[in-house]
Amino acid sequence: MKTWENCHDRADAYFVSSEEGFIGSVRGLNWLRSQDIKRSSFKFSTNYIYEDIKDFNKFKNSKILVVGGGPSSSDLEFQSEDYDYIFSCNHFYKSEKFKDTNVDILFIGNEVNTFSSEFLDYCKRSSTYLAIEDLQCRSAHVFNLIHKFPEKAFFCSSRYQSKFTGTASKIVIFALELGAKNVDFIGVDGVALDFNDKQLMPHGFEGEKLFRKKKKSNYLKVISHYKYFDTYIRDFYPNCKINNLGRFNKYNYSYEGN
């Protein structure tokens, strides 16, 4: 198992640490507590640490849709009543397709401007929980989220930390950790065969952008990380029905084109 602890380059790793070492790792309980201005209590497993929020019990045995920002999310046609809950991330609220959808949990990444009127307006008109999973270097944004949305913003940490599969893959694992019985996901894609890391590619929420612009990558490396993610979640959560709805999009790691 490739971890931050046994890889020279963290970009090669899939996890922060081993399962048994996660709580005491660099992304473990003390790391979360060092940021937690709320002085929360936490629940933890071998894959996740997150605030102990009673309302999260409702996710157990539910059907959850995870919408990532990959190109395939533009293909999604769904009725909200098809799912019990919807999780997403980052600039979901900027998408014309999804901006009026009330998501139940939104993971906030480093690229989100939490001071923008667009972001704040979405949060005010929705009942969305706001997950702070990797904002330790953006203390002003953390304070802003906690100050403006004290009942909705919460801290969490994922053991899975691939540099290539993005935030949405960590949300899929979070949904599984919460005990969902069915997790469908879309927009957790990868890259096409003709991938060039210097060229813009379609994005489900923002039109076009560079793929992991701070990471040097190639097709084989990117796809290998996505395929590992897919194998891992199916092996680790065998009792949950898991569906990759994006597999018919050419950018998806499991592309099933004609």
ABEGO torsion letter per residue (X at the ends): XBBAAABABAAABABABBAAAAAABAABAAAAAAABAAGBBBBBBAABBBBBBAAAAAABGBBBBBBBABAAAAABBBBAAABABBBBBEAAAABAAAAABBBABBBBBAABBAABAAAAAAAAABABBBBBABAAABAAAAAAAAAABAAABBBBBBABABAAAEAAAAAAAAAAAAGBABBBBBGBAEBBAABBAABBBBBAAAGBBBBGAABBBBAAAAAAAAAAAAAAAAAABAABBBBBAAAABAABAABBBX
